[in-house]
Amino acid sequence: MRRSQNIRALLPGCLLLAMAGSAHAQFASTGTTTLQVTIGPEAALQIAATTNLTTAGTIFNANYTGTTNLTYKVRTTKSTGTGAITLKVTTDFSPSSGPSVLTPPTAGDTLTYTCTLTSPGTGCSSSQTASTSSSTPVGTFGADAKSASAGNSGSVAWTLTDDPQYSTGTYTATVTFTISAT
């Protein structure tokens, strides 16, 4: 009886030692892990805050012109990705009695532009007419487009008709640029 009591007394201690040994065996001096990241399409845009339209001519012989500079960053999906930069006149020229995109004082008065983008973007291929009702193109991106880390440059060169019907004064319009990538 004494022998079985001793064995029963030793048994819990042996089990604890066995468990402690197996728990310690799970630790090592090195280890590894696998990192996984999913990179998706992204796009960002920085636009010059103000663009002044000026004329070099006198007596209505030259339109008002100016250039808006921009920087863009883009990444499109490898095989099927696309992207675009568009613009829209979100607030027409104000105050009234001057130039207007929506209701110009003379038929044929327009705010037009041409655009350039450095690669991987492609600027609009011809002169565009700005609109208050829909977005118009500035540039496009194809599949697997990747800009430089610091961004790529572009510009929009504006032309506004010089109409003698405009009252004198300073007029301001707001143009909203949008960039997208898939």
Rosetta constraint file for C-alpha pairs under 8 A:
AtomPair CA 1 CA 5 HARMONIC 6.26 0.50
AtomPair CA 2 CA 6 HARMONIC 6.23 0.50
AtomPair CA 3 CA 7 HARMONIC 6.32 0.50
AtomPair CA 4 CA 8 HARMONIC 6.06 0.50
AtomPair CA 5 CA 9 HARMONIC 6.06 0.50
AtomPair CA 6 CA 10 HARMONIC 6.15 0.50
AtomPair CA 7 CA 11 HARMONIC 5.96 0.50
AtomPair CA 8 CA 12 HARMONIC 7.45 0.50
AtomPair CA 9 CA 13 HARMONIC 7.62 0.50
AtomPair CA 10 CA 14 HARMONIC 6.24 0.50
AtomPair CA 11 CA 15 HARMONIC 6.22 0.50
AtomPair CA 12 CA 16 HARMONIC 6.23 0.50
AtomPair CA 13 CA 17 HARMONIC 6.25 0.50
AtomPair CA 14 CA 18 HARMONIC 6.10 0.50
AtomPair CA 15 CA 19 HARMONIC 6.13 0.50
AtomPair CA 16 CA 20 HARMONIC 6.08 0.50
AtomPair CA 17 CA 21 HARMONIC 6.19 0.50
AtomPair CA 18 CA 22 HARMONIC 6.39 0.50
AtomPair CA 19 CA 23 HARMONIC 6.12 0.50
AtomPair CA 20 CA 24 HARMONIC 6.16 0.50
AtomPair CA 21 CA 25 HARMONIC 6.27 0.50
AtomPair CA 22 CA 26 HARMONIC 6.93 0.50
AtomPair CA 23 CA 27 HARMONIC 7.83 0.50
AtomPair CA 40 CA 75 HARMONIC 7.82 0.50
AtomPair CA 40 CA 76 HARMONIC 7.71 0.50
AtomPair CA 40 CA 77 HARMONIC 7.10 0.50
AtomPair CA 41 CA 74 HARMONIC 7.54 0.50
AtomPair CA 41 CA 75 HARMONIC 5.11 0.50
AtomPair CA 41 CA 76 HARMONIC 4.76 0.50
AtomPair CA 41 CA 77 HARMONIC 5.79 0.50
AtomPair CA 41 CA 81 HARMONIC 7.96 0.50
AtomPair CA 41 CA 181 HARMONIC 5.80 0.50
AtomPair CA 41 CA 182 HARMONIC 5.46 0.50
AtomPair CA 42 CA 73 HARMONIC 7.90 0.50
AtomPair CA 42 CA 74 HARMONIC 5.68 0.50
AtomPair CA 42 CA 75 HARMONIC 5.30 0.50
AtomPair CA 42 CA 76 HARMONIC 6.84 0.50
AtomPair CA 42 CA 180 HARMONIC 7.47 0.50
AtomPair CA 42 CA 181 HARMONIC 5.78 0.50
AtomPair CA 42 CA 182 HARMONIC 7.52 0.50
AtomPair CA 43 CA 72 HARMONIC 7.38 0.50
AtomPair CA 43 CA 73 HARMONIC 5.46 0.50
AtomPair CA 43 CA 74 HARMONIC 4.27 0.50
AtomPair CA 43 CA 75 HARMONIC 6.41 0.50
AtomPair CA 43 CA 179 HARMONIC 6.25 0.50
AtomPair CA 43 CA 180 HARMONIC 5.77 0.50
AtomPair CA 43 CA 181 HARMONIC 5.81 0.50
AtomPair CA 44 CA 72 HARMONIC 5.73 0.50
AtomPair CA 44 CA 73 HARMONIC 5.11 0.50
AtomPair CA 44 CA 74 HARMONIC 6.52 0.50
AtomPair CA 44 CA 179 HARMONIC 6.53 0.50
AtomPair CA 44 CA 180 HARMONIC 7.97 0.50
AtomPair CA 45 CA 70 HARMONIC 7.17 0.50
AtomPair CA 45 CA 71 HARMONIC 5.89 0.50
AtomPair CA 45 CA 72 HARMONIC 4.48 0.50
AtomPair CA 45 CA 73 HARMONIC 6.42 0.50
AtomPair CA 45 CA 178 HARMONIC 7.67 0.50
AtomPair CA 45 CA 179 HARMONIC 6.59 0.50
AtomPair CA 46 CA 70 HARMONIC 5.59 0.50
AtomPair CA 46 CA 71 HARMONIC 5.16 0.50
AtomPair CA 46 CA 72 HARMONIC 6.32 0.50
AtomPair CA 47 CA 68 HARMONIC 7.32 0.50
AtomPair CA 47 CA 69 HARMONIC 6.33 0.50
AtomPair CA 47 CA 70 HARMONIC 4.54 0.50
AtomPair CA 47 CA 71 HARMONIC 6.66 0.50
AtomPair CA 47 CA 177 HARMONIC 7.88 0.50
AtomPair CA 48 CA 68 HARMONIC 6.08 0.50
AtomPair CA 48 CA 69 HARMONIC 5.69 0.50
AtomPair CA 48 CA 70 HARMONIC 6.21 0.50
AtomPair CA 50 CA 68 HARMONIC 7.70 0.50
AtomPair CA 51 CA 66 HARMONIC 6.37 0.50
AtomPair CA 51 CA 67 HARMONIC 6.41 0.50
AtomPair CA 51 CA 68 HARMONIC 5.68 0.50
AtomPair CA 52 CA 65 HARMONIC 7.98 0.50
AtomPair CA 52 CA 66 HARMONIC 5.87 0.50
AtomPair CA 52 CA 67 HARMONIC 7.86 0.50
AtomPair CA 53 CA 64 HARMONIC 5.34 0.50
AtomPair CA 53 CA 65 HARMONIC 4.82 0.50
AtomPair CA 53 CA 66 HARMONIC 4.57 0.50
AtomPair CA 53 CA 67 HARMONIC 7.93 0.50
AtomPair CA 53 CA 158 HARMONIC 7.65 0.50
AtomPair CA 53 CA 159 HARMONIC 7.94 0.50
AtomPair CA 53 CA 160 HARMONIC 7.82 0.50
AtomPair CA 54 CA 64 HARMONIC 4.79 0.50
AtomPair CA 54 CA 65 HARMONIC 5.43 0.50
AtomPair CA 54 CA 66 HARMONIC 6.51 0.50
AtomPair CA 55 CA 62 HARMONIC 6.16 0.50
AtomPair CA 55 CA 63 HARMONIC 5.91 0.50
AtomPair CA 55 CA 64 HARMONIC 4.49 0.50
AtomPair CA 55 CA 65 HARMONIC 6.29 0.50
AtomPair CA 56 CA 62 HARMONIC 6.58 0.50
AtomPair CA 56 CA 64 HARMONIC 7.84 0.50
AtomPair CA 57 CA 61 HARMONIC 5.60 0.50
AtomPair CA 57 CA 62 HARMONIC 4.78 0.50
AtomPair CA 57 CA 63 HARMONIC 7.64 0.50
AtomPair CA 58 CA 62 HARMONIC 7.02 0.50
AtomPair CA 60 CA 162 HARMONIC 6.03 0.50
AtomPair CA 60 CA 163 HARMONIC 7.11 0.50
AtomPair CA 60 CA 164 HARMONIC 7.20 0.50
AtomPair CA 61 CA 162 HARMONIC 7.98 0.50
AtomPair CA 62 CA 162 HARMONIC 6.86 0.50
AtomPair CA 63 CA 159 HARMONIC 6.41 0.50
AtomPair CA 63 CA 160 HARMONIC 5.78 0.50
AtomPair CA 63 CA 161 HARMONIC 5.03 0.50
AtomPair CA 63 CA 162 HARMONIC 4.82 0.50
AtomPair CA 64 CA 158 HARMONIC 7.96 0.50
AtomPair CA 64 CA 159 HARMONIC 5.68 0.50
AtomPair CA 64 CA 160 HARMONIC 5.01 0.50
AtomPair CA 64 CA 161 HARMONIC 6.45 0.50
AtomPair CA 64 CA 162 HARMONIC 6.27 0.50
AtomPair CA 65 CA 157 HARMONIC 7.21 0.50
AtomPair CA 65 CA 158 HARMONIC 5.32 0.50
AtomPair CA 65 CA 159 HARMONIC 4.60 0.50
AtomPair CA 65 CA 160 HARMONIC 6.35 0.50
AtomPair CA 66 CA 157 HARMONIC 5.88 0.50
AtomPair CA 66 CA 158 HARMONIC 5.27 0.50
AtomPair CA 66 CA 159 HARMONIC 7.00 0.50
AtomPair CA 67 CA 155 HARMONIC 6.58 0.50
AtomPair CA 67 CA 156 HARMONIC 5.55 0.50
AtomPair CA 67 CA 157 HARMONIC 4.36 0.50
AtomPair CA 67 CA 158 HARMONIC 5.93 0.50
AtomPair CA 68 CA 155 HARMONIC 5.51 0.50
AtomPair CA 68 CA 156 HARMONIC 5.12 0.50
AtomPair CA 68 CA 157 HARMONIC 6.49 0.50
AtomPair CA 68 CA 158 HARMONIC 7.81 0.50
AtomPair CA 69 CA 153 HARMONIC 7.50 0.50
AtomPair CA 69 CA 154 HARMONIC 6.02 0.50
AtomPair CA 69 CA 155 HARMONIC 4.39 0.50
AtomPair CA 69 CA 156 HARMONIC 6.56 0.50
AtomPair CA 70 CA 153 HARMONIC 5.84 0.50
AtomPair CA 70 CA 154 HARMONIC 5.17 0.50
AtomPair CA 70 CA 155 HARMONIC 5.68 0.50
AtomPair CA 71 CA 151 HARMONIC 5.89 0.50
AtomPair CA 71 CA 152 HARMONIC 5.42 0.50
AtomPair CA 71 CA 153 HARMONIC 4.52 0.50
AtomPair CA 71 CA 154 HARMONIC 6.11 0.50
AtomPair CA 72 CA 147 HARMONIC 7.63 0.50
AtomPair CA 72 CA 151 HARMONIC 5.25 0.50
AtomPair CA 72 CA 152 HARMONIC 5.35 0.50
AtomPair CA 72 CA 153 HARMONIC 6.37 0.50
AtomPair CA 72 CA 154 HARMONIC 7.64 0.50
AtomPair CA 73 CA 146 HARMONIC 7.77 0.50
AtomPair CA 73 CA 147 HARMONIC 5.41 0.50
AtomPair CA 73 CA 148 HARMONIC 7.13 0.50
AtomPair CA 73 CA 149 HARMONIC 7.40 0.50
AtomPair CA 73 CA 150 HARMONIC 7.65 0.50
AtomPair CA 73 CA 151 HARMONIC 4.76 0.50
AtomPair CA 73 CA 152 HARMONIC 6.44 0.50
AtomPair CA 74 CA 145 HARMONIC 6.85 0.50
AtomPair CA 74 CA 146 HARMONIC 5.70 0.50
AtomPair CA 74 CA 147 HARMONIC 5.40 0.50
AtomPair CA 74 CA 151 HARMONIC 8.00 0.50
AtomPair CA 74 CA 181 HARMONIC 6.93 0.50
AtomPair CA 75 CA 144 HARMONIC 6.76 0.50
AtomPair CA 75 CA 145 HARMONIC 5.41 0.50
AtomPair CA 75 CA 146 HARMONIC 4.65 0.50
AtomPair CA 75 CA 147 HARMONIC 6.71 0.50
AtomPair CA 75 CA 181 HARMONIC 6.85 0.50
AtomPair CA 76 CA 81 HARMONIC 4.82 0.50
AtomPair CA 76 CA 82 HARMONIC 5.96 0.50
AtomPair CA 76 CA 83 HARMONIC 6.79 0.50
AtomPair CA 76 CA 141 HARMONIC 7.70 0.50
AtomPair CA 76 CA 142 HARMONIC 7.29 0.50
AtomPair CA 76 CA 143 HARMONIC 5.81 0.50
AtomPair CA 76 CA 144 HARMONIC 5.04 0.50
AtomPair CA 76 CA 145 HARMONIC 5.24 0.50
AtomPair CA 76 CA 146 HARMONIC 6.88 0.50
AtomPair CA 76 CA 181 HARMONIC 5.56 0.50
AtomPair CA 76 CA 182 HARMONIC 5.48 0.50
AtomPair CA 77 CA 81 HARMONIC 4.10 0.50
AtomPair CA 77 CA 82 HARMONIC 7.30 0.50
AtomPair CA 77 CA 143 HARMONIC 5.84 0.50
AtomPair CA 77 CA 144 HARMONIC 5.29 0.50
AtomPair CA 77 CA 145 HARMONIC 7.68 0.50
AtomPair CA 77 CA 182 HARMONIC 6.04 0.50
AtomPair CA 78 CA 143 HARMONIC 5.36 0.50
AtomPair CA 78 CA 144 HARMONIC 4.07 0.50
AtomPair CA 78 CA 145 HARMONIC 7.76 0.50
AtomPair CA 79 CA 143 HARMONIC 5.48 0.50
AtomPair CA 79 CA 144 HARMONIC 6.53 0.50
AtomPair CA 80 CA 143 HARMONIC 5.37 0.50
AtomPair CA 80 CA 144 HARMONIC 7.90 0.50
AtomPair CA 81 CA 142 HARMONIC 6.19 0.50
AtomPair CA 81 CA 143 HARMONIC 4.21 0.50
AtomPair CA 81 CA 144 HARMONIC 6.38 0.50
AtomPair CA 81 CA 145 HARMONIC 7.95 0.50
AtomPair CA 81 CA 181 HARMONIC 7.10 0.50
AtomPair CA 81 CA 182 HARMONIC 4.96 0.50
AtomPair CA 82 CA 140 HARMONIC 7.45 0.50
AtomPair CA 82 CA 141 HARMONIC 5.42 0.50
AtomPair CA 82 CA 142 HARMONIC 4.73 0.50
AtomPair CA 82 CA 143 HARMONIC 5.48 0.50
AtomPair CA 82 CA 145 HARMONIC 8.00 0.50
AtomPair CA 82 CA 181 HARMONIC 5.80 0.50
AtomPair CA 82 CA 182 HARMONIC 5.41 0.50
AtomPair CA 83 CA 140 HARMONIC 5.58 0.50
AtomPair CA 83 CA 141 HARMONIC 4.66 0.50
AtomPair CA 83 CA 142 HARMONIC 6.56 0.50
AtomPair CA 83 CA 179 HARMONIC 7.33 0.50
AtomPair CA 83 CA 180 HARMONIC 5.21 0.50
AtomPair CA 83 CA 181 HARMONIC 4.10 0.50
AtomPair CA 83 CA 182 HARMONIC 6.17 0.50
AtomPair CA 84 CA 137 HARMONIC 7.58 0.50
AtomPair CA 84 CA 138 HARMONIC 7.49 0.50
AtomPair CA 84 CA 139 HARMONIC 5.58 0.50
AtomPair CA 84 CA 140 HARMONIC 4.21 0.50
AtomPair CA 84 CA 141 HARMONIC 5.93 0.50
AtomPair CA 84 CA 179 HARMONIC 5.64 0.50
AtomPair CA 84 CA 180 HARMONIC 5.46 0.50
AtomPair CA 84 CA 181 HARMONIC 6.77 0.50
AtomPair CA 85 CA 137 HARMONIC 6.38 0.50
AtomPair CA 85 CA 138 HARMONIC 5.25 0.50
AtomPair CA 85 CA 139 HARMONIC 5.14 0.50
AtomPair CA 85 CA 140 HARMONIC 6.33 0.50
AtomPair CA 85 CA 177 HARMONIC 6.90 0.50
AtomPair CA 85 CA 178 HARMONIC 5.50 0.50
AtomPair CA 85 CA 179 HARMONIC 4.35 0.50
AtomPair CA 85 CA 180 HARMONIC 6.63 0.50
AtomPair CA 86 CA 135 HARMONIC 5.86 0.50
AtomPair CA 86 CA 136 HARMONIC 5.38 0.50
AtomPair CA 86 CA 137 HARMONIC 4.51 0.50
AtomPair CA 86 CA 138 HARMONIC 5.03 0.50
AtomPair CA 86 CA 139 HARMONIC 7.00 0.50
AtomPair CA 86 CA 177 HARMONIC 5.65 0.50
AtomPair CA 86 CA 178 HARMONIC 5.29 0.50
AtomPair CA 86 CA 179 HARMONIC 6.57 0.50
AtomPair CA 87 CA 130 HARMONIC 7.87 0.50
AtomPair CA 87 CA 135 HARMONIC 5.28 0.50
AtomPair CA 87 CA 136 HARMONIC 5.48 0.50
AtomPair CA 87 CA 137 HARMONIC 6.53 0.50
AtomPair CA 87 CA 138 HARMONIC 6.78 0.50
AtomPair CA 87 CA 175 HARMONIC 6.54 0.50
AtomPair CA 87 CA 176 HARMONIC 5.47 0.50
AtomPair CA 87 CA 177 HARMONIC 4.28 0.50
AtomPair CA 87 CA 178 HARMONIC 6.18 0.50
AtomPair CA 88 CA 130 HARMONIC 6.73 0.50
AtomPair CA 88 CA 131 HARMONIC 5.92 0.50
AtomPair CA 88 CA 132 HARMONIC 6.00 0.50
AtomPair CA 88 CA 133 HARMONIC 7.58 0.50
AtomPair CA 88 CA 134 HARMONIC 6.30 0.50
AtomPair CA 88 CA 135 HARMONIC 4.65 0.50
AtomPair CA 88 CA 136 HARMONIC 6.36 0.50
AtomPair CA 88 CA 175 HARMONIC 5.54 0.50
AtomPair CA 88 CA 176 HARMONIC 5.38 0.50
AtomPair CA 88 CA 177 HARMONIC 6.65 0.50
AtomPair CA 89 CA 101 HARMONIC 7.86 0.50
AtomPair CA 89 CA 130 HARMONIC 6.71 0.50
AtomPair CA 89 CA 131 HARMONIC 5.75 0.50
AtomPair CA 89 CA 132 HARMONIC 4.71 0.50
AtomPair CA 89 CA 133 HARMONIC 7.91 0.50
AtomPair CA 89 CA 173 HARMONIC 7.17 0.50
AtomPair CA 89 CA 174 HARMONIC 5.84 0.50
AtomPair CA 89 CA 175 HARMONIC 4.31 0.50
AtomPair CA 89 CA 176 HARMONIC 6.31 0.50
AtomPair CA 90 CA 132 HARMONIC 5.92 0.50
AtomPair CA 90 CA 173 HARMONIC 7.80 0.50
AtomPair CA 90 CA 174 HARMONIC 5.65 0.50
AtomPair CA 90 CA 175 HARMONIC 5.60 0.50
AtomPair CA 90 CA 176 HARMONIC 6.22 0.50
AtomPair CA 91 CA 132 HARMONIC 7.45 0.50
AtomPair CA 91 CA 173 HARMONIC 5.39 0.50
AtomPair CA 91 CA 174 HARMONIC 4.85 0.50
AtomPair CA 91 CA 175 HARMONIC 7.00 0.50
AtomPair CA 92 CA 100 HARMONIC 6.16 0.50
AtomPair CA 92 CA 101 HARMONIC 6.15 0.50
AtomPair CA 92 CA 102 HARMONIC 7.07 0.50
AtomPair CA 92 CA 132 HARMONIC 7.06 0.50
AtomPair CA 92 CA 172 HARMONIC 7.62 0.50
AtomPair CA 92 CA 173 HARMONIC 4.93 0.50
AtomPair CA 92 CA 174 HARMONIC 6.69 0.50
AtomPair CA 93 CA 98 HARMONIC 7.31 0.50
AtomPair CA 93 CA 99 HARMONIC 6.22 0.50
AtomPair CA 93 CA 100 HARMONIC 5.48 0.50
AtomPair CA 93 CA 101 HARMONIC 7.26 0.50
AtomPair CA 93 CA 171 HARMONIC 5.64 0.50
AtomPair CA 93 CA 172 HARMONIC 4.94 0.50
AtomPair CA 93 CA 173 HARMONIC 4.20 0.50
AtomPair CA 93 CA 174 HARMONIC 7.68 0.50
AtomPair CA 94 CA 98 HARMONIC 7.45 0.50
AtomPair CA 94 CA 171 HARMONIC 5.22 0.50
AtomPair CA 94 CA 172 HARMONIC 5.36 0.50
AtomPair CA 94 CA 173 HARMONIC 6.43 0.50
AtomPair CA 95 CA 171 HARMONIC 6.14 0.50
AtomPair CA 95 CA 172 HARMONIC 7.58 0.50
AtomPair CA 96 CA 100 HARMONIC 7.96 0.50
AtomPair CA 97 CA 105 HARMONIC 7.76 0.50
AtomPair CA 97 CA 166 HARMONIC 6.11 0.50
AtomPair CA 97 CA 167 HARMONIC 5.69 0.50
AtomPair CA 98 CA 105 HARMONIC 7.64 0.50
AtomPair CA 98 CA 165 HARMONIC 7.52 0.50
AtomPair CA 98 CA 166 HARMONIC 4.32 0.50
AtomPair CA 98 CA 167 HARMONIC 5.37 0.50
AtomPair CA 98 CA 168 HARMONIC 7.50 0.50
AtomPair CA 98 CA 169 HARMONIC 7.90 0.50
AtomPair CA 98 CA 171 HARMONIC 6.89 0.50
AtomPair CA 99 CA 104 HARMONIC 6.00 0.50
AtomPair CA 99 CA 105 HARMONIC 7.05 0.50
AtomPair CA 99 CA 166 HARMONIC 6.07 0.50
AtomPair CA 99 CA 171 HARMONIC 7.59 0.50
AtomPair CA 100 CA 104 HARMONIC 4.54 0.50
AtomPair CA 100 CA 105 HARMONIC 7.24 0.50
AtomPair CA 101 CA 110 HARMONIC 6.45 0.50
AtomPair CA 101 CA 111 HARMONIC 6.41 0.50
AtomPair CA 101 CA 130 HARMONIC 7.22 0.50
AtomPair CA 101 CA 131 HARMONIC 6.52 0.50
AtomPair CA 101 CA 132 HARMONIC 6.76 0.50
AtomPair CA 102 CA 131 HARMONIC 7.19 0.50
AtomPair CA 102 CA 132 HARMONIC 6.22 0.50
AtomPair CA 104 CA 108 HARMONIC 7.80 0.50
AtomPair CA 104 CA 109 HARMONIC 5.86 0.50
AtomPair CA 104 CA 110 HARMONIC 7.47 0.50
AtomPair CA 105 CA 109 HARMONIC 7.48 0.50
AtomPair CA 105 CA 165 HARMONIC 6.48 0.50
AtomPair CA 105 CA 166 HARMONIC 7.42 0.50
AtomPair CA 106 CA 163 HARMONIC 7.59 0.50
AtomPair CA 106 CA 165 HARMONIC 7.39 0.50
AtomPair CA 109 CA 160 HARMONIC 7.58 0.50
AtomPair CA 109 CA 161 HARMONIC 5.45 0.50
AtomPair CA 109 CA 163 HARMONIC 7.34 0.50
AtomPair CA 110 CA 129 HARMONIC 6.86 0.50
AtomPair CA 110 CA 130 HARMONIC 7.71 0.50
AtomPair CA 110 CA 159 HARMONIC 7.97 0.50
AtomPair CA 110 CA 160 HARMONIC 5.98 0.50
AtomPair CA 110 CA 161 HARMONIC 5.86 0.50
AtomPair CA 111 CA 129 HARMONIC 6.03 0.50
AtomPair CA 111 CA 130 HARMONIC 5.68 0.50
AtomPair CA 111 CA 158 HARMONIC 7.00 0.50
AtomPair CA 111 CA 159 HARMONIC 5.77 0.50
AtomPair CA 111 CA 160 HARMONIC 4.58 0.50
AtomPair CA 111 CA 161 HARMONIC 6.81 0.50
AtomPair CA 112 CA 127 HARMONIC 6.59 0.50
AtomPair CA 112 CA 128 HARMONIC 5.44 0.50
AtomPair CA 112 CA 129 HARMONIC 4.32 0.50
AtomPair CA 112 CA 130 HARMONIC 5.63 0.50
AtomPair CA 112 CA 158 HARMONIC 5.83 0.50
AtomPair CA 112 CA 159 HARMONIC 5.23 0.50
AtomPair CA 112 CA 160 HARMONIC 6.51 0.50
AtomPair CA 113 CA 127 HARMONIC 5.58 0.50
AtomPair CA 113 CA 128 HARMONIC 5.32 0.50
AtomPair CA 113 CA 129 HARMONIC 6.50 0.50
AtomPair CA 113 CA 130 HARMONIC 7.24 0.50
AtomPair CA 113 CA 156 HARMONIC 6.26 0.50
AtomPair CA 113 CA 157 HARMONIC 5.27 0.50
AtomPair CA 113 CA 158 HARMONIC 4.39 0.50
AtomPair CA 113 CA 159 HARMONIC 5.94 0.50
AtomPair CA 114 CA 124 HARMONIC 6.69 0.50
AtomPair CA 114 CA 125 HARMONIC 7.90 0.50
AtomPair CA 114 CA 126 HARMONIC 6.40 0.50
AtomPair CA 114 CA 127 HARMONIC 4.87 0.50
AtomPair CA 114 CA 128 HARMONIC 6.26 0.50
AtomPair CA 114 CA 138 HARMONIC 7.93 0.50
AtomPair CA 114 CA 156 HARMONIC 5.76 0.50
AtomPair CA 114 CA 157 HARMONIC 5.31 0.50
AtomPair CA 114 CA 158 HARMONIC 6.86 0.50
AtomPair CA 115 CA 123 HARMONIC 5.27 0.50
AtomPair CA 115 CA 124 HARMONIC 5.50 0.50
AtomPair CA 115 CA 125 HARMONIC 7.84 0.50
AtomPair CA 115 CA 138 HARMONIC 5.83 0.50
AtomPair CA 115 CA 139 HARMONIC 7.41 0.50
AtomPair CA 115 CA 154 HARMONIC 7.33 0.50
AtomPair CA 115 CA 155 HARMONIC 5.63 0.50
AtomPair CA 115 CA 156 HARMONIC 4.44 0.50
AtomPair CA 115 CA 157 HARMONIC 6.19 0.50
AtomPair CA 116 CA 122 HARMONIC 7.05 0.50
AtomPair CA 116 CA 123 HARMONIC 4.34 0.50
AtomPair CA 116 CA 124 HARMONIC 6.83 0.50
AtomPair CA 116 CA 138 HARMONIC 7.70 0.50
AtomPair CA 116 CA 139 HARMONIC 7.53 0.50
AtomPair CA 116 CA 154 HARMONIC 5.29 0.50
AtomPair CA 116 CA 155 HARMONIC 5.41 0.50
AtomPair CA 116 CA 156 HARMONIC 6.68 0.50
AtomPair CA 117 CA 121 HARMONIC 5.41 0.50
AtomPair CA 117 CA 122 HARMONIC 5.58 0.50
AtomPair CA 117 CA 123 HARMONIC 4.91 0.50
AtomPair CA 117 CA 139 HARMONIC 6.83 0.50
AtomPair CA 117 CA 152 HARMONIC 7.68 0.50
AtomPair CA 117 CA 153 HARMONIC 6.05 0.50
AtomPair CA 117 CA 154 HARMONIC 4.11 0.50
AtomPair CA 117 CA 155 HARMONIC 6.67 0.50
AtomPair CA 118 CA 122 HARMONIC 7.05 0.50
AtomPair CA 118 CA 123 HARMONIC 7.98 0.50
AtomPair CA 118 CA 152 HARMONIC 6.15 0.50
AtomPair CA 118 CA 153 HARMONIC 5.73 0.50
AtomPair CA 118 CA 154 HARMONIC 6.12 0.50
AtomPair CA 119 CA 147 HARMONIC 7.63 0.50
AtomPair CA 119 CA 152 HARMONIC 7.51 0.50
AtomPair CA 120 CA 141 HARMONIC 6.54 0.50
AtomPair CA 120 CA 142 HARMONIC 7.95 0.50
AtomPair CA 120 CA 145 HARMONIC 5.76 0.50
AtomPair CA 120 CA 146 HARMONIC 6.57 0.50
AtomPair CA 120 CA 147 HARMONIC 6.34 0.50
AtomPair CA 121 CA 139 HARMONIC 6.31 0.50
AtomPair CA 121 CA 140 HARMONIC 5.62 0.50
AtomPair CA 121 CA 141 HARMONIC 5.02 0.50
AtomPair CA 121 CA 142 HARMONIC 7.87 0.50
AtomPair CA 121 CA 145 HARMONIC 7.78 0.50
AtomPair CA 122 CA 139 HARMONIC 5.26 0.50
AtomPair CA 122 CA 140 HARMONIC 5.39 0.50
AtomPair CA 122 CA 141 HARMONIC 6.58 0.50
AtomPair CA 123 CA 138 HARMONIC 5.82 0.50
AtomPair CA 123 CA 139 HARMONIC 4.18 0.50
AtomPair CA 123 CA 140 HARMONIC 6.72 0.50
AtomPair CA 124 CA 128 HARMONIC 7.83 0.50
AtomPair CA 124 CA 137 HARMONIC 6.28 0.50
AtomPair CA 124 CA 138 HARMONIC 5.25 0.50
AtomPair CA 124 CA 139 HARMONIC 5.21 0.50
AtomPair CA 124 CA 140 HARMONIC 7.83 0.50
AtomPair CA 128 CA 136 HARMONIC 7.36 0.50
AtomPair CA 128 CA 137 HARMONIC 7.66 0.50
AtomPair CA 129 CA 136 HARMONIC 7.74 0.50
AtomPair CA 130 CA 136 HARMONIC 6.66 0.50
AtomPair CA 131 CA 135 HARMONIC 6.83 0.50
AtomPair CA 131 CA 136 HARMONIC 7.10 0.50
AtomPair CA 138 CA 156 HARMONIC 7.56 0.50
AtomPair CA 141 CA 145 HARMONIC 6.16 0.50
AtomPair CA 147 CA 151 HARMONIC 5.82 0.50
AtomPair CA 147 CA 152 HARMONIC 6.02 0.50
AtomPair CA 148 CA 152 HARMONIC 6.09 0.50
